[in-house]
Amino acid sequence: MINSIIDRTPSKLLKEIILYDDCSDEDDLLADHILKYGAIEGWPMQKFIVKRSDERLGLIKAKTFAARLASGDVLIFLDSHCEVTDRWIEPLLAPIQEDSTRLR
């Protein structure tokens, strides 16, 4: 998933990638994996925010918490099984660019 986001999203449109672990059984595996794999792949690690909850919050609360970490103008949620295709983000941003009040 992360490779597809980095490879298929224009850098100017990608301010940050927030990865939020809702207290999975894997302990700190997510952060360790991201740091190691990101270094190998040459990912822009300065764009990553990796957080893990100490308790399971559930899907909606976890996404709300992760959203509070965001600093960009537009927030797009993707689950871990999602892959993006070429030019995936432009159609999502087009209505906002036409009228920024449309989706507020």
C-alpha atoms as a printed R data frame, in Angstrom:
    type eleno elety resid chain resno       x      y       z
1   ATOM     1    CA   MET     A     1   0.000  0.000   0.000
2   ATOM     2    CA   ILE     A     2   2.612  2.557   1.042
3   ATOM     3    CA   ASN     A     3   4.723  1.959  -2.052
4   ATOM     4    CA   SER     A     4   1.738  2.608  -4.283
5   ATOM     5    CA   ILE     A     5   0.955  5.880  -2.491
6   ATOM     6    CA   ILE     A     6   4.520  7.149  -2.725
7   ATOM     7    CA   ASP     A     7   5.082  5.950  -6.292
8   ATOM     8    CA   ARG     A     8   1.734  7.129  -7.694
9   ATOM     9    CA   THR     A     9   1.106 10.411  -5.910
10  ATOM    10    CA   PRO     A    10   2.790 13.617  -7.068
11  ATOM    11    CA   SER     A    11   5.096 14.791  -4.290
12  ATOM    12    CA   LYS     A    12   3.516 18.250  -4.251
13  ATOM    13    CA   LEU     A    13   0.140 16.649  -3.422
14  ATOM    14    CA   LEU     A    14   1.450 14.427  -0.619
15  ATOM    15    CA   LYS     A    15   2.103 16.390   2.551
16  ATOM    16    CA   GLU     A    16   2.167 13.480   4.992
17  ATOM    17    CA   ILE     A    17   1.312  9.828   5.507
18  ATOM    18    CA   ILE     A    18  -0.185  9.007   8.883
19  ATOM    19    CA   LEU     A    19  -0.001  5.376   9.946
20  ATOM    20    CA   TYR     A    20  -2.052  4.633  13.038
21  ATOM    21    CA   ASP     A    21  -1.942  1.256  14.816
22  ATOM    22    CA   ASP     A    22  -5.089  0.708  16.872
23  ATOM    23    CA   CYS     A    23  -3.349 -1.475  19.494
24  ATOM    24    CA   SER     A    24  -2.756 -4.467  17.238
25  ATOM    25    CA   ASP     A    25  -1.268 -7.674  18.597
26  ATOM    26    CA   GLU     A    26   1.995 -6.911  16.819
27  ATOM    27    CA   ASP     A    27   3.322 -4.473  19.473
28  ATOM    28    CA   ASP     A    28   5.789 -2.040  17.896
29  ATOM    29    CA   LEU     A    29   6.162 -3.994  14.668
30  ATOM    30    CA   LEU     A    30   4.559 -1.288  12.510
31  ATOM    31    CA   ALA     A    31   6.991  1.474  13.463
32  ATOM    32    CA   ASP     A    32  10.010 -0.835  13.200
33  ATOM    33    CA   HIS     A    33   8.901 -2.166   9.826
34  ATOM    34    CA   ILE     A    34   8.226  1.301   8.429
35  ATOM    35    CA   LEU     A    35  11.620  2.626   9.507
36  ATOM    36    CA   LYS     A    36  13.561 -0.348   8.146
37  ATOM    37    CA   TYR     A    37  11.642 -0.790   4.906
38  ATOM    38    CA   GLY     A    38  11.413  2.939   4.312
39  ATOM    39    CA   ALA     A    39  15.179  3.283   4.523
40  ATOM    40    CA   ILE     A    40  15.645  0.465   2.004
41  ATOM    41    CA   GLU     A    41  13.055  1.894  -0.405
42  ATOM    42    CA   GLY     A    42  14.242  5.485  -0.055
43  ATOM    43    CA   TRP     A    43  10.882  6.701   1.221
44  ATOM    44    CA   PRO     A    44  10.599 10.373   2.252
45  ATOM    45    CA   MET     A    45  10.532  9.514   5.972
46  ATOM    46    CA   GLN     A    46  10.006 13.157   6.948
47  ATOM    47    CA   LYS     A    47   6.465 12.799   5.583
48  ATOM    48    CA   PHE     A    48   5.573  9.916   7.913
49  ATOM    49    CA   ILE     A    49   3.743 10.111  11.223
50  ATOM    50    CA   VAL     A    50   3.553  6.699  12.925
51  ATOM    51    CA   LYS     A    51   1.487  6.335  16.099
52  ATOM    52    CA   ARG     A    52   0.244  3.383  18.128
53  ATOM    53    CA   SER     A    53  -2.626  3.394  20.602
54  ATOM    54    CA   ASP     A    54  -2.166  1.849  24.049
55  ATOM    55    CA   GLU     A    55  -5.729  0.573  23.910
56  ATOM    56    CA   ARG     A    56  -8.040 -0.528  21.119
57  ATOM    57    CA   LEU     A    57 -10.269  2.413  20.201
58  ATOM    58    CA   GLY     A    58 -12.247  0.935  17.327
59  ATOM    59    CA   LEU     A    59 -12.317  2.033  13.712
60  ATOM    60    CA   ILE     A    60 -14.092  5.387  13.948
61  ATOM    61    CA   LYS     A    61 -12.331  6.628  17.087
62  ATOM    62    CA   ALA     A    62  -8.964  5.516  15.701
63  ATOM    63    CA   LYS     A    63  -9.549  7.403  12.448
64  ATOM    64    CA   THR     A    64 -10.704 10.463  14.381
65  ATOM    65    CA   PHE     A    65  -7.542 10.362  16.493
66  ATOM    66    CA   ALA     A    66  -5.373  9.948  13.392
67  ATOM    67    CA   ALA     A    67  -7.189 12.838  11.687
68  ATOM    68    CA   ARG     A    68  -6.220 15.124  14.562
69  ATOM    69    CA   LEU     A    69  -2.573 14.443  13.734
70  ATOM    70    CA   ALA     A    70  -3.009 15.682  10.168
71  ATOM    71    CA   SER     A    71  -1.799 19.102   9.080
72  ATOM    72    CA   GLY     A    72  -2.763 19.032   5.396
73  ATOM    73    CA   ASP     A    73  -5.713 20.776   3.771
74  ATOM    74    CA   VAL     A    74  -7.288 17.523   2.534
75  ATOM    75    CA   LEU     A    75  -7.496 14.232   4.407
76  ATOM    76    CA   ILE     A    76  -7.948 10.893   2.624
77  ATOM    77    CA   PHE     A    77  -8.368  7.649   4.569
78  ATOM    78    CA   LEU     A    78  -7.024  4.394   3.139
79  ATOM    79    CA   ASP     A    79  -7.065  1.050   4.914
80  ATOM    80    CA   SER     A    80  -4.015 -1.202   4.989
81  ATOM    81    CA   HIS     A    81  -5.269 -3.476   2.196
82  ATOM    82    CA   CYS     A    82  -5.758 -0.614  -0.279
83  ATOM    83    CA   GLU     A    83  -3.537  0.043  -3.278
84  ATOM    84    CA   VAL     A    84  -3.766  3.197  -5.358
85  ATOM    85    CA   THR     A    85  -3.428  3.435  -9.135
86  ATOM    86    CA   ASP     A    86  -1.821  6.044 -11.360
87  ATOM    87    CA   ARG     A    87  -3.564  9.426 -11.201
88  ATOM    88    CA   TRP     A    88  -5.732  8.247  -8.299
89  ATOM    89    CA   ILE     A    89  -5.687 11.458  -6.318
90  ATOM    90    CA   GLU     A    90  -6.489 14.023  -8.997
91  ATOM    91    CA   PRO     A    91 -10.184 13.023  -9.393
92  ATOM    92    CA   LEU     A    92 -10.607 13.181  -5.620
93  ATOM    93    CA   LEU     A    93  -9.119 16.666  -5.434
94  ATOM    94    CA   ALA     A    94 -10.846 18.118  -8.526
95  ATOM    95    CA   PRO     A    95 -14.188 18.976  -6.821
96  ATOM    96    CA   ILE     A    96 -12.334 20.648  -3.958
97  ATOM    97    CA   GLN     A    97 -10.226 22.695  -6.380
98  ATOM    98    CA   GLU     A    98 -13.377 23.814  -8.199
99  ATOM    99    CA   ASP     A    99 -15.122 24.890  -4.987
100 ATOM   100    CA   SER     A   100 -13.309 24.485  -1.684
101 ATOM   101    CA   THR     A   101 -16.542 24.933   0.285
102 ATOM   102    CA   ARG     A   102 -18.279 22.056  -1.482
103 ATOM   103    CA   LEU     A   103 -17.031 19.310   0.829
104 ATOM   104    CA   ARG     A   104 -16.669 21.146   4.106
